[in-house]
Amino acid sequence: MSNVINSAANTGTSTSATAANSNSSLGKDDFLKLLVTQLQYQNPLDPMDNTEFVAQMAQFSSLEQMQNLNATMANMHASNLIGSTINFSNDSGNLITGIVGGTSTSSGVTSLVVGVDAVQYPAYLPTTTGDLVNCAVSWTDSSKVSHSGVIQSATVDSNGTIQVTAVETDSSGAALKDSDGKIVTSTFASQQITRLIVPTTVDLSKVTETTK
């Protein structure tokens, strides 16, 4: 896996699936700017009719309410998808499957935070060891026993191998503790990883299919 991570870093592969959507329609801010400009450059000898001004303000209010309603509906839809398995198309047009773990809002736009298995989809492998921290991981030990946990830290040893330290978790996601009540941690090589869940942001418009 270390070779794949280095390769991803060299090619500049992005770990984010966030798409920048172009929006050619006028928003409420654009509408308000047009209205202000119209008032600024109106003929003082023939000013805008009060009835027309009220009508335009009503249109502005209606536009604002529709945009707020759309944003609320998008938030509700995104929240309802938490825990669902979704298919989405990434920036390269490839179909990716992941599990929705939460939502993210930026500049009033709500997106999904989706956990993608980077072992299955190598393009989502973190490009630095720091990006591995807090990722959910599954691995096999020297006895071929499977373990699961959350990555606590990752370093590169003298041989160039990534050594990962993870807090082990049970099937419910709770941290395992030993007989003394101490949290169990394990250190292993990246080549032992069988599943690596990397969070990535996905625009709602990119979702093609959802299943519970």
Order of alpha helices (4+ residues) and beta strands (2+ residues): alpha-alpha-alpha-beta-beta-beta-beta-beta-beta-beta-beta-beta
